[in-house]
Amino acid sequence: MSDWGPVFVAVVLFVLFTPGLLIQIPGRNRIVEFGNFQTSGVSILVHAILYFALICIFLLAIGVHVYVGQ
């Protein structure tokens, strides 16, 4: 059996935390901006820290596993 849990969690979090795609923290004009398709260095750093924290929680603390195959 293949464990696809880490792959699934990483892809979903990557899409959700891509700066400027859905949400940007901090934004250029406000603290939070939605769907502006722009980014900054500070925003990349904040999103990277949030991504790292959540992926550690989901994979190490909770231990998400999705088994696919025979």
N, C-alpha and C positions, 0 to 999 in steps of 0.2 A: 504494500500500500504506500501511496505517496502522501506526504503531509503538505497540503497546500495552504494551511493556515497562515504561516508567515508571509507567503507571497501575496495572498489576498489582502491581508492587513496592510502590508507595505504599499501596495498599489492604491488602495482606497485612501489611505492617509496621504500619499503623495499627491493625488488629484485634489483632495480637500485642502491641503496646505500649500499648494503652489501659489506664491504671492501674486496677487492681482487677478487671478483667474476667477475665483468665487468671492474671496474676501482678502483684504489687505490690512494688516495691523503693523505698525501705524501707517495711516494713509498720508498722502501729500498735504491735504487740506484739513482732514479730521482725524480723530483717533482710529476709527474703523471706517473703511470704504468698501463698497460692494461692487464687484465686476468692473473695475476701471481699466484693466489690462495694462497697468503701469506698475513699476516696482522701484524700490530703492535699496541701498545697502543695509540700512537698519531693518527694513521689512524682511529682507532675506534672512538676516540673523535671527529675528524674532520667530519667523516661521520654521527655521531649521531647529531652533531650541524646542519649540512646541512639537515638531515632528519627532525629534529624538526622544523627548519625554513620553509621548504617547505610545511610540513603538516599543519602548522599554516596558511600559506598563502592560500593554497588550500581549507582548511576546514573553517577557520574563516573569512578571508578577501573576498575570491571569493565566497565561499559557494557552492561547487560542490554537486549536488544532482542527483542521478540516481534512479528512481522509477521503481520497478519491482513488478508485481502482478496485482491483479484485482482491 
